Amino acid sequence: MSFAASVLTLYPEMFPGALGLSLAGRALEARTWSLEAIQIRDFATDRHRTVDDTPAGGGAGMVMRADVLAKAIDHVSPPGDARPRLLMSPRGKPLTQARVRELAAGPGAVILCGRFEGVDQRVIEARGLEEVSVGDFILSGGEPAALVLLDAVVRLLPGVMGNAVSGEEESFENGLLEHPHYTRPQEFEGRQIPEVLTSGNHKKIADWRRAEAEKLTQERRPDLLAAPAHPLAK
Ligand code: SAH
C-alpha cells in the first residue's frame, strides 16, 4: 500500500517542487507514494473561472468560494475515501511529529491549499476539513505548508530513509531536542570534538548525548519537558 497525496491548489506547478528531488523524489519514482496536484480553478462554473469573491461583511482581500472548493474536494475525494482531508491554515492545530507519524501510517491525505484571506467557513464544516498549521506566522499560500507536511510524512514511509535508526533518535521522537553533532576534522578553527565522542566508550557516549539533549531542551524548549506525556515531566 502506498501513500496517496492529492493536493488542491491554484498553483499545481508548485508540485512536486522540492519533493521531486532527493529522498522524496526517489520514493515518488519508486511509487512508495503518489502525488496529484489538482487545479481548483478547473471546478469553477462561470466563464471567468472565478474561485474567490469579496468577504461577506466587508474588509480587505478575497475569500475562496465554498461551492468551487466543495466540487474540487468531491472530485478527488468521493464519499468512502478513507484519507483525512486537511486544510493548511495558520488557525489550525500546530503540526507535530506525532501527527506526521499517524499520517504516514495511513492511506494518504487530501490537502487543500488556501490563498488570499482564506476559505469560506462553510466548506470547512461541510467537508470536515482538519485545519493544520506549520507555525505561528503567515504564508502567502498553503502550498509551501503542504510541501512541508508531505516532506515530513514521506521520509517516514517504509524504505524511504536509508538508515531507519536515524529517524528514531531525532529531535521530538523522544520528546527531546537532539544532541549536537560532530565529524572530522578533529580540530576546526581551534575547536576540538568533545573528548568523550572519540573515547570509544558507547555507554559514556550515550549518557553524554542524553545529558546534552536534556540541557538543550531545558534551555530552548522547556515546554517540551513540561508536556504531560514527557518522561521528565514533573
Ligand atoms: N487571513 C488568514 C491568513 C491567510 S494566508 C489569517 O489571518 O488567518 C493564505 C493561506 O496561506 C491560508 O489560507 C493558508 O492556506 C496558508 N497559510 C498561511 N500561513 C499558514 C501557516 N502558518 N500554516 C499553514 N498554512 C498557512
Boltz pocket constraint, residues with backbone or C-beta under 6 A from the ligand:
constraints:
  - pocket:
      binder: B
      contacts: [[A, 87], [A, 88], [A, 89], [A, 90], [A, 91], [A, 112], [A, 113], [A, 114], [A, 115], [A, 116], [A, 117], [A, 118], [A, 119], [A, 132], [A, 133], [A, 134], [A, 135], [A, 136], [A, 137], [A, 138], [A, 139], [A, 140], [A, 141], [A, 142], [A, 143], [A, 145]]
      max_distance: 6.0
